[in-house]
Amino acid sequence: MVDRSAIGRSFTPVTAHVEPGRLRYFCETIGERNPIYRDAQAARAEGYSAIPMPPTYLFCLEMMDAENPFEFLTELDIDLARVLHGEQGFTYYVPAVVGDTLTFRSRVTDVTDKKGGAMTLIAVVTEVTRQDGIHLADMTRTIVVRNPKAA
Amino acid sequence: MNVTQAASRSVGDRVIHKAFAPITRHTLALYCGASGDHNPIHVDLDFAKKAGFPDVFTHGMLVMAYLGQALTDAVRPKDIRAFSTRFAAITQLGARLTCEGHVTELIDHNGEPCMKIALVAKDGAGEAKLLGEAIVAR
């Protein structure tokens, strides 16, 4: 079971390129029709240098381009089948756009037991930076682990 | 609803309301590929059953993507300073989601005039699946 000794653990940084084709596929999948996410001209009219991405897409980029998207779970010896997503947050400083290369650096910031040890909540913060070093955004997530019942 | 209207709303106004098509296995398969979240629990019935679930279920982040879409239909994406959700309940196959948001507070956020919007994604029975909040410049 994960305990508080995991706090501070960091994981292999992930570098992702914001590719137009994959972004288009994401927009198709969620039924996103807003022209600023699909048409470079519409994006430029709104003041972007290129097509921006929908608000949750940063989360996807990190998983898509990770060598092992579940590294965090394997490193902490957590069974994927026992994991639920508890909370997710984004704080945006500068918009990311198509053509950017982003680096994601994640670390564990908290571990808490709930319901007498039946569940463990793990908080992870991910800092997102652009190729020129600009800090674009932060992501926070809470993962819920359903612990096996003690024998 | 257009951006100008949303930005000029005051506390209590419902600024976001969008309904989505029912979630199918096909939606989940597409989202698995589109999002990079290949956790089999959302697409592989055998895996889901072994993990103790009666069926596959929706990626929480797909519902958050719908909530984000409803949000950016109503406000300029570049005005969003923060967007967060709590995944309150599992979203089952077939769920017809509606995403709503209303202004709860006009605030000063890091020296910038902003509004706080409370967000919810509900299924057809009215059960809240995601409860969230956005901070948006006004």
Chai-1 contact restraints between the chains, C-beta under 6 A:
chainA,res_idxA,chainB,res_idxB,connection_type,confidence,min_distance_angstrom,max_distance_angstrom,comment,restraint_id
A,Y25,B,A34,contact,1.0,0.0,6.0,A-B,restraint_1
A,F26,B,A34,contact,1.0,0.0,6.0,A-B,restraint_2
A,T29,B,L30,contact,1.0,0.0,6.0,A-B,restraint_3
A,T29,B,Y31,contact,1.0,0.0,6.0,A-B,restraint_4
A,T29,B,A34,contact,1.0,0.0,6.0,A-B,restraint_5
A,I30,B,A65,contact,1.0,0.0,6.0,A-B,restraint_6
A,E32,B,Q69,contact,1.0,0.0,6.0,A-B,restraint_7
A,P54,B,G68,contact,1.0,0.0,6.0,A-B,restraint_8
A,P55,B,G68,contact,1.0,0.0,6.0,A-B,restraint_9
A,P55,B,F83,contact,1.0,0.0,6.0,A-B,restraint_10
A,T56,B,M61,contact,1.0,0.0,6.0,A-B,restraint_11
A,T56,B,M64,contact,1.0,0.0,6.0,A-B,restraint_12
A,T56,B,A65,contact,1.0,0.0,6.0,A-B,restraint_13
A,T56,B,G68,contact,1.0,0.0,6.0,A-B,restraint_14
A,F59,B,M61,contact,1.0,0.0,6.0,A-B,restraint_15
A,C60,B,S35,contact,1.0,0.0,6.0,A-B,restraint_16
A,C60,B,G36,contact,1.0,0.0,6.0,A-B,restraint_17
A,M63,B,G36,contact,1.0,0.0,6.0,A-B,restraint_18
A,M63,B,D37,contact,1.0,0.0,6.0,A-B,restraint_19
A,M64,B,G36,contact,1.0,0.0,6.0,A-B,restraint_20
A,A81,B,A51,contact,1.0,0.0,6.0,A-B,restraint_21
A,H85,B,G60,contact,1.0,0.0,6.0,A-B,restraint_22
A,H85,B,F87,contact,1.0,0.0,6.0,A-B,restraint_23
A,E87,B,R86,contact,1.0,0.0,6.0,A-B,restraint_24
A,Q88,B,T85,contact,1.0,0.0,6.0,A-B,restraint_25
A,G89,B,S84,contact,1.0,0.0,6.0,A-B,restraint_26
A,F90,B,F83,contact,1.0,0.0,6.0,A-B,restraint_27
A,T91,B,A82,contact,1.0,0.0,6.0,A-B,restraint_28
A,Y92,B,I80,contact,1.0,0.0,6.0,A-B,restraint_29
A,P95,B,K78,contact,1.0,0.0,6.0,A-B,restraint_30
